[in-house]
Amino acid sequence: MIDKTKIKKQIEKVMHDFIKELNKAEGVKQDFGSERDKSTRDVIKKDQDKDFRKLMFENAPKKNQDFILMEKKHW
């Protein structure tokens, strides 16, 4: 059985040791990551390409009315 608390402590030790060694390195930027004013990006509205659907169906080897038929993991 896996001891989750033991693994968690090992992970915390590895991360702590990594940060400690990283702080010793020369030329490393002190501020890791970046802060944004907003946590999400603005939605960009794009016009639909009218010919996209037609081209996709023309290129599809197997199709059935409004659906493209595919097989999983089949090359």
N, C-alpha and C positions, 0 to 999 in steps of 0.2 A: 504494500500500500504506500502511496506517495504522501509524505509529510509536508503539507502545504506551508505550515509555519516555518519549517526549516528551510524550504526553498525560498520563501519570501525574505527571510533573514540573509540568506546567501546573496540574493539579488540586491538587497539594500547595501550589503557590504561591497559588492562589486561596483555598484554605482558610486558609492562614497569614495572608494579607492580611485576610481576613474577620474572623478571630479578633482580629487586631491592632486593626482598626478598631472592632470590637465592644467591646473593652476600653476604648477611649477614650470610648465613649458614656456619658452620665450617666443614672443611674436604672436601669441594667441590673443585674439580679441576678448576682452573681459565680459562684454555683454553678449550673451548667447540668445538667439532668437530675435524676434522683432515684435514690437507692439503696434497695433493698428487702432485707429479711432473707432472703426466699426469692425465687428467680428465676421460679417458676411459681405460679399460683394454685391453690387447693384445688378439687377437682372437686365440683360440687354435684349431688347425685343428685335428679332430678325424677321425679315420677310421670308415666307415659304417659297421654295423653288418649285414652281408649277410642274416642271418636267422631271423632277427627281423620282417621283413614284413611277412614272411611265418608264424611265430608264432602268430603274431597279427591276421592274417586272420583265422588261425585255432581256436583261442580263441573267435573270434567274433560270437555272436549268429545269427546275420543277416548280410548278405553281398550280394553284387550285382557286379559281375565281379571285378573291381578294387576299389570298394568303400565299406566301412563299414557303414551300415545303423544304425542310432541311433535316438532315440526320446529324445527331450528336456524335462527335468524334469520328466523322467519316470524311476521308480526304479523297 
